[in-house]
């Protein structure tokens, strides 16, 4: 791996692939193409580091924290675990989240413990909890929105306590204005399982995400150009094929207008105490509280330190693009850009921003590996130029 700096075009090496974005999608494809195809790769990112939003670093006190908010790895894919395990060991970790509701901290997703604690109940079995939730549910004949999903499952009181305020803060929209997929992702449980995720593999990279990305992209055929905007240098780089993981509308100079995103702002603090809260993440659903959650990273990393690092998270309409806003008109706008992408030769669009869809980390890795497999199959049939064509 080499750091690459701009210079006179005649002095630059040519590349088989220019990969824009050094997050999961770009880094996985860079590694696969270099190690499996012997391809020369230039990996570029406008930020001055690899890892994308999963980047972590030590603060001034030496505490490892996630600069762009907590990233918890979980997956049901053995293939993804096997691939990433080439670049990291793992620390077993099962994520648990509490929500502050009516002055109490209760498990989220809602489970039997949540119901018993919040309403002073004594539900003893899954059947008891299922009956209780059914008694509160308000059936919705035609489920279209996020509000419909929750009210149909648990009724209006629980919807307003846990979902309405949090969603309005997170998205800047009422749940009645959002696609049903937003809250469909959040389960409601009748047992006492208080894990946030139910995946078969739940763990954190033992040395952190950044260390994993550094190992992944540490290859003699991969050059890195960090702290550089693709738009500033795209005409000066000699590459046979581009793999683009940035915002698809930006690639096309916002020809049809900007795709809407929600962003986040982070207030990182180091506290002179060993622990701040009982779990890694505490949610604050009330609209009276300006932030959505507080994260404490030592729960995730297992680091021992007399101080602790926490982050207050504030959703924002401005800033780096984090979450595509799931509304029909936004999807229609994306489809126009997607048609342009399909008609653009020599460029492959991969990843969350390039496909205007929210993915978990393991899904992005899976998507990148699947993209490489298609390229590899085509290459075996027709050579390196055919592989590039297969990626497009």
Helices and strands as residue ranges (DSSP letters): E 2-3, G 9-11, E 15-20, H 24-37, E 41-45, G 52-54, E 56-58, E 64-66, E 73-75, H 78-84, E 90-92, E 97-101, E 104-108, H 112-119, H 126-136, H 146-154, H 156-158, I 159-164, H 165-171, G 175-177, H 181-184, E 201-205, H 209-216, E 222-226, H 230-233, G 234-236, E 239-244, H 248-251, E 261-271, E 281-283, E 293-296, H 298-301, E 308-316, E 323-324, H 328-342, E 347-349, H 352-355, H 361-382, H 384-391
